[in-house]
Structure formats: C-alpha cells, structure tokens
C-alpha cells in the first residue's frame, strides 16, 4: 500500500471532482481544471486547484507547478479526448508539460468501448481491441501513448477501462422526461456500468496497490440492458417508463450516435479487477446503485432547503 502518495488529478468533471473531494483529506493533492467555476467549487471544498487549458499550446509558466505536483506522485488522467479525430492531442499536451518528470504511477481512465461490438460475448483484458468508431479509436490511441510514455521512463502504468458511469445526478432522468423511446427487451443487448463511488475506489486501489499494473476492466458485472436501466430509474423516480420499440423502428427514431451505442453489445468481465485490485464493490447490482443514488440526491436536496 502507498496511501501517503500525493496525487495529481487531470480533469475534474463528475468523477474527478468526487475523487478529489474524497482523497484531499487523505493525501496531498492538486486538481487540474479548465474552468474558473470548477476551480471555485473545489477550492470551497478544500481542494487545491490549478487552471490548465489542454487545448492550448503547452505553457512554460505552468511547468514548474506541474512538475512539482507530478514528480514521484500518482497522476490520474481523466480529461476526455476532443470530439473529433482519431488521436488525443490533449493528452499529448499534458505529457509534454511533464516531459522531464517521473511520476510514481500513471492511471489513465479509458473506456470499454475499445472492445467494439462483441455480439453479446464476454470480453476481458486479453480480448483484442476492435474500436468501431472514432470516439473509441481516440481512446485506443491514448492508451498506447500513455503506455509508451510510461515504458520509456519506467513508470508504473495502469489503464482502467470503464463502461457507463452512473450515480447521484448522473441518472437518465432527462432522457425519460423527454419521452425518448428504448429498445424492447428482446432487442436490447447486455449493458455494462459502474457506480461513480466504486470507480473512485478502483482508482484509489490502482494508486495504492504497488502490484497493480496493466489493463483492468472496471465494471459491476451486472449486465442489465439500457432498457432495464431506464425502466428501473423511471420506477424509482415515479415517472412514466419509456415506450419500447423494435430495432427496425429504432433505426428511424433514434439518432445515429445513440443507436450505435445501443446496438454495440458485449459483457465486460470484471474478475481481474476484483482479484488484483482487491475491490469489494459497494454497488454490485444496478438496483442497489440506483437506489443509493436517489437517496443521496434526496439528502442533498433536503440539506439545501434547510
């Protein structure tokens, strides 16, 4: 275990902010953010921040601060690639900023989309990647760039491949309120998800376990379809479930980007995560995670109105 290792979090959106708030009381930490609003929110919670625009050219003025934060530290990279292209120039910009620094470990958060469509079959960390769209190709390129950068410097490298992330304030409520249709049960393939708190726990385990290296799938192992997810969320929220349509109808009614996501089908194996990261999932089932998410949202709302 290496619980005293300092941490540099690159990208503090939904997951990064939750990680920063949890770990800031436990270890020295710096969060890289893009917006002043995000910086203000984290600073109010006691999280030190540094504003960096990874779409801009490397800033020499920032290099001393980044070097001090990354050297012999845990770097957790959560910033998404741009929305176009097949590479990740944002990652390249960051790596250029810490070119002469040696972190203790580099944790890159990727996606299970790199496996492509497996027609519902089980995939594990040894399954060859087969990205079917540029979004996933960017992630494959970023994984390779991270691994090469770490190998050249002798840095422990961990790639966490993550499916759909859900949790408080990250449930498909707006989609349900828009009355968007869903595939009928017999046409809906298996789904893969992880509750945000279990993902944060996996990231911390990747940092603290010195034996952890290579690729890990981070998923709960509950293969409930998107249709079941939507119906469960609707039931708990007390709103109308989605209308169910066939695949033929979906090709006419669902936008191409969403349809490609729905039609990609695979079951992602999480056994290496459980064994080698020693993870005990807090929310191993979709139902337990959705119920806990609503409970936290209600608690937050009640606290804000008192």
DRENKE-623399 format. One record per residue (C-alpha): x, z, y. Coordinates in steps of 0.25 Angstrom, whole numbers, plus 2048, in hexadecimal, padded with zeros to 3 digits. Each point is the difference from the previous one (the first is absolute). Layout:
N
xx=X, zz=Z, yy=Y
...
This chain:
306
xx=800, zz=800, yy=800
xx=804, zz=7FD, yy=80E
xx=7F6, zz=807, yy=809
xx=809, zz=802, yy=80B
xx=803, zz=7F1, yy=802
xx=7FC, zz=7FB, yy=80E
xx=7F6, zz=7F5, yy=801
xx=7FF, zz=7F3, yy=809
xx=7F2, zz=7FA, yy=7FF
xx=7FF, zz=7F2, yy=804
xx=7F1, zz=7FC, yy=804
xx=7F6, zz=80C, yy=802
xx=7F3, zz=7FA, yy=7FD
xx=7F6, zz=806, yy=7F7
xx=80A, zz=804, yy=7F5
xx=80C, zz=803, yy=809
xx=7F9, zz=809, yy=809
xx=7FA, zz=808, yy=7F4
xx=80E, zz=801, yy=7FA
xx=806, zz=804, yy=80E
xx=7F6, zz=80B, yy=802
xx=802, zz=805, yy=7F2
xx=810, zz=800, yy=800
xx=803, zz=803, yy=80E
xx=7FF, zz=80F, yy=7FD
xx=809, zz=7FF, yy=7F4
xx=80B, zz=7F7, yy=804
xx=807, zz=7FA, yy=80C
xx=7F8, zz=7F3, yy=803
xx=7FF, zz=7F5, yy=80A
xx=7F4, zz=7F6, yy=800
xx=802, zz=7F2, yy=806
xx=7F4, zz=7FB, yy=807
xx=7FC, zz=7F4, yy=807
xx=7F5, zz=805, yy=80A
xx=800, zz=80B, yy=80A
xx=7F3, zz=805, yy=7FB
xx=805, zz=802, yy=7F2
xx=80C, zz=807, yy=806
xx=7F8, zz=809, yy=808
xx=7F7, zz=804, yy=7F4
xx=80C, zz=803, yy=7F7
xx=807, zz=808, yy=80B
xx=7F4, zz=808, yy=802
xx=801, zz=804, yy=7F1
xx=80E, zz=804, yy=802
xx=806, zz=7F3, yy=7FA
xx=80C, zz=7FA, yy=808
xx=7FF, zz=7F1, yy=802
xx=807, zz=7F4, yy=805
xx=7FA, zz=7F3, yy=805
xx=805, zz=7F4, yy=7FA
xx=7FB, zz=7F1, yy=800
xx=805, zz=7F9, yy=7F3
xx=7FA, zz=7F3, yy=806
xx=80B, zz=800, yy=80B
xx=80E, zz=7FE, yy=7FF
xx=809, zz=80C, yy=7FB
xx=802, zz=809, yy=80B
xx=80E, zz=805, yy=801
xx=7FC, zz=80C, yy=809
xx=7F8, zz=805, yy=7F4
xx=80B, zz=7FF, yy=7F5
xx=806, zz=80E, yy=803
xx=7F3, zz=807, yy=7FE
xx=7FC, zz=7F8, yy=7F4
xx=80E, zz=802, yy=7FA
xx=7FF, zz=80F, yy=801
xx=7F2, zz=800, yy=7FA
xx=803, zz=7F7, yy=7F4
xx=80E, zz=804, yy=7FC
xx=800, zz=808, yy=7F3
xx=7F1, zz=801, yy=802
xx=7F4, zz=7FB, yy=7F9
xx=7FB, zz=7F4, yy=806
xx=7F1, zz=7FD, yy=7FD
xx=7FC, zz=7F2, yy=804
xx=7F1, zz=7FE, yy=802
xx=800, zz=7F5, yy=80B
xx=7F8, zz=7F4, yy=7FB
xx=805, zz=7F2, yy=801
xx=7FB, zz=7F6, yy=80A
xx=7F3, zz=7F9, yy=7FD
xx=807, zz=7F2, yy=7FE
xx=80C, zz=7FA, yy=7F9
xx=806, zz=804, yy=7F2
xx=80B, zz=80A, yy=805
xx=800, zz=80D, yy=808
xx=808, zz=7FF, yy=80D
xx=7FB, zz=80E, yy=804
xx=808, zz=805, yy=7F4
xx=80C, zz=7F8, yy=803
xx=800, zz=805, yy=80F
xx=7FF, zz=80E, yy=7FB
xx=80B, zz=7FE, yy=7F6
xx=809, zz=7FA, yy=80B
xx=7FE, zz=80C, yy=808
xx=806, zz=80A, yy=7F5
xx=80A, zz=7F5, yy=7FB
xx=80C, zz=80A, yy=800
xx=7F8, zz=80C, yy=7FB
xx=7FF, zz=806, yy=7F2
xx=7F2, zz=807, yy=7FD
xx=7FF, zz=809, yy=7F4
xx=7F4, zz=7F8, yy=7FB
xx=7F8, zz=7F5, yy=805
xx=7F1, zz=800, yy=7FC
xx=7F9, zz=7F3, yy=802
xx=7F1, zz=7FF, yy=7FF
xx=7FB, zz=7F3, yy=7FA
xx=7F3, zz=7FB, yy=7F9
xx=7FB, zz=7FE, yy=7F2
xx=7FC, zz=7F2, yy=806
xx=80E, zz=7FB, yy=7FC
xx=7FB, zz=7FF, yy=7F2
xx=7F5, zz=7F6, yy=803
xx=7F4, zz=7FD, yy=7F8
xx=802, zz=805, yy=7F1
xx=7F2, zz=7FD, yy=7FC
xx=7FD, zz=80F, yy=7FE
xx=80C, zz=802, yy=7F7
xx=809, zz=80D, yy=801
xx=80C, zz=7FE, yy=809
xx=80C, zz=80A, yy=801
xx=80D, zz=800, yy=808
xx=807, zz=7F6, yy=7F6
xx=7F5, zz=7F6, yy=802
xx=806, zz=7F4, yy=808
xx=7FB, zz=7FF, yy=80E
xx=7F6, zz=7F4, yy=802
xx=7FB, zz=800, yy=80E
xx=7F4, zz=7F7, yy=803
xx=800, zz=800, yy=80F
xx=80A, zz=802, yy=80C
xx=7FC, zz=80E, yy=802
xx=805, zz=804, yy=7F3
xx=80C, zz=7F6, yy=801
xx=804, zz=808, yy=80C
xx=800, zz=80D, yy=7F8
xx=809, zz=7FA, yy=7F5
xx=80A, zz=7FB, yy=80A
xx=800, zz=80D, yy=807
xx=802, zz=807, yy=7F3
xx=80C, zz=7F7, yy=7FD
xx=806, zz=802, yy=80D
xx=7FF, zz=80F, yy=7FF
xx=806, zz=801, yy=7F2
xx=80C, zz=7F6, yy=805
xx=803, zz=809, yy=80C
xx=800, zz=80D, yy=7F8
xx=808, zz=7FA, yy=7F5
xx=80B, zz=7FB, yy=80A
xx=801, zz=80E, yy=805
xx=7FE, zz=809, yy=7F4
xx=7F3, zz=805, yy=805
xx=7F5, zz=806, yy=7F6
xx=7F5, zz=7F6, yy=801
xx=7F1, zz=803, yy=7FD
xx=7F5, zz=7F5, yy=800
xx=7F2, zz=806, yy=800
xx=7F6, zz=7F5, yy=7FC
xx=7F2, zz=805, yy=806
xx=7F2, zz=7FA, yy=7FE
xx=7F4, zz=803, yy=809
xx=802, zz=80D, yy=808
xx=7F4, zz=809, yy=803
xx=7FD, zz=80D, yy=805
xx=7F9, zz=807, yy=80C
xx=7FD, zz=7F6, yy=80B
xx=804, zz=7F5, yy=7F6
xx=7F4, zz=7FD, yy=7F9
xx=7F8, zz=7F3, yy=800
xx=7F4, zz=806, yy=808
xx=801, zz=7F5, yy=80B
xx=7FF, zz=7F5, yy=7F5
xx=7F4, zz=807, yy=7FA
xx=7F9, zz=801, yy=80E
xx=803, zz=7F1, yy=802
xx=7F8, zz=7FE, yy=7F3
xx=80B, zz=7F7, yy=7FA
xx=7FD, zz=7FC, yy=7F2
xx=808, zz=804, yy=7F4
xx=802, zz=7F9, yy=7F2
xx=7F7, zz=804, yy=7F6
xx=805, zz=80A, yy=7F5
xx=803, zz=7F5, yy=7F6
xx=808, zz=7F8, yy=809
xx=808, zz=80B, yy=806
xx=80E, zz=802, yy=7FA
xx=807, zz=80D, yy=7FF
xx=805, zz=806, yy=80D
xx=80C, zz=809, yy=804
xx=801, zz=80B, yy=80A
xx=807, zz=80C, yy=805
xx=7FC, zz=80B, yy=809
xx=808, zz=802, yy=80C
xx=804, zz=80E, yy=7FD
xx=805, zz=7FC, yy=7F2
xx=808, zz=7F5, yy=806
xx=807, zz=80A, yy=80A
xx=803, zz=808, yy=7F4
xx=806, zz=7F4, yy=7F9
xx=809, zz=7FD, yy=80C
xx=805, zz=80F, yy=801
xx=803, zz=7FF, yy=7F1
xx=808, zz=7F4, yy=802
xx=808, zz=807, yy=80A
xx=802, zz=80D, yy=7F9
xx=803, zz=7FB, yy=7F2
xx=80E, zz=7FB, yy=800
xx=7FE, zz=7F9, yy=7F3
xx=7F5, zz=7F7, yy=806
xx=804, zz=7F2, yy=802
xx=7FB, zz=7F2, yy=7FE
xx=7F1, zz=7FC, yy=800
xx=7F4, zz=809, yy=7FE
xx=7F1, zz=7FC, yy=800
xx=7F9, zz=80B, yy=808
xx=7F1, zz=7FF, yy=7FB
xx=7F6, zz=80A, yy=7FB
xx=7FD, zz=7F9, yy=7F3
xx=7F1, zz=7FF, yy=803
xx=7FD, zz=7F2, yy=7FE
xx=7F2, zz=800, yy=807
xx=7FC, zz=7F3, yy=806
xx=7FE, zz=7FE, yy=80F
xx=7F1, zz=7FF, yy=7FD
xx=800, zz=80E, yy=7FA
xx=809, zz=805, yy=80C
xx=7F6, zz=7FA, yy=80A
xx=7F4, zz=806, yy=7F8
xx=806, zz=80E, yy=7FF
xx=804, zz=800, yy=80E
xx=7F1, zz=7FC, yy=804
xx=7FA, zz=80A, yy=7F7
xx=809, zz=80C, yy=806
xx=7FE, zz=7FB, yy=80E
xx=7F1, zz=7FF, yy=7FE
xx=7FF, zz=7F1, yy=804
xx=7FB, zz=7F4, yy=7F9
xx=809, zz=7FA, yy=7F6
xx=805, zz=7F1, yy=801
xx=7F8, zz=7F4, yy=7FB
xx=806, zz=7FB, yy=7F3
xx=803, zz=7F1, yy=7FF
xx=807, zz=7F7, yy=7F5
xx=80D, zz=7FA, yy=801
xx=7FA, zz=7F2, yy=804
xx=7F8, zz=807, yy=80B
xx=80C, zz=807, yy=805
xx=808, zz=7F4, yy=802
xx=7F6, zz=7FC, yy=80A
xx=7FD, zz=80D, yy=807
xx=80D, zz=808, yy=800
xx=80C, zz=7FC, yy=809
xx=80B, zz=7F9, yy=7F8
xx=80B, zz=80B, yy=803
xx=7F6, zz=80B, yy=7FB
xx=7FC, zz=7F8, yy=7F4
xx=80E, zz=7FD, yy=7FB
xx=803, zz=80F, yy=801
xx=7F3, zz=803, yy=7F7
xx=803, zz=7F5, yy=7F6
xx=80E, zz=805, yy=7FD
xx=7FF, zz=808, yy=7F4
xx=80A, zz=80A, yy=7FA
xx=801, zz=80E, yy=7FA
xx=80D, zz=807, yy=806
xx=807, zz=809, yy=7F7
xx=804, zz=80E, yy=806
xx=807, zz=806, yy=7F4
xx=80E, zz=7FF, yy=806
xx=7FB, zz=807, yy=80D
xx=7FA, zz=80B, yy=7F8
xx=80D, zz=802, yy=7F7
xx=80B, zz=7FD, yy=809
xx=7FB, zz=805, yy=80D
xx=7F9, zz=80C, yy=7FA
xx=7F4, zz=7FD, yy=808
xx=7F3, zz=808, yy=7FD
xx=7F5, zz=7F9, yy=807
xx=7F7, zz=808, yy=808
xx=7F5, zz=7F5, yy=7FF
xx=802, zz=7F9, yy=7F3
xx=7F2, zz=7FA, yy=801
xx=7F9, zz=7F8, yy=80B
xx=7F4, zz=809, yy=800
xx=809, zz=80D, yy=803
xx=807, zz=7F9, yy=80B
xx=7F4, zz=7FA, yy=807
xx=7F9, zz=80E, yy=7FF
xx=80C, zz=807, yy=806
xx=802, zz=7F5, yy=80B
xx=7F1, zz=802, yy=805
xx=802, zz=810, yy=7FF
xx=80D, zz=7FF, yy=809
xx=7F8, zz=7F6, yy=80A
xx=7F5, zz=80A, yy=801
xx=809, zz=80C, yy=802
xx=808, zz=7F8, yy=80B
xx=7F3, zz=7FC, yy=807
xx=7FB, zz=80E, yy=7FF
xx=80D, zz=806, yy=806
xx=7FF, zz=7F6, yy=80B
xx=7F2, zz=804, yy=804
xx=802, zz=80F, yy=801
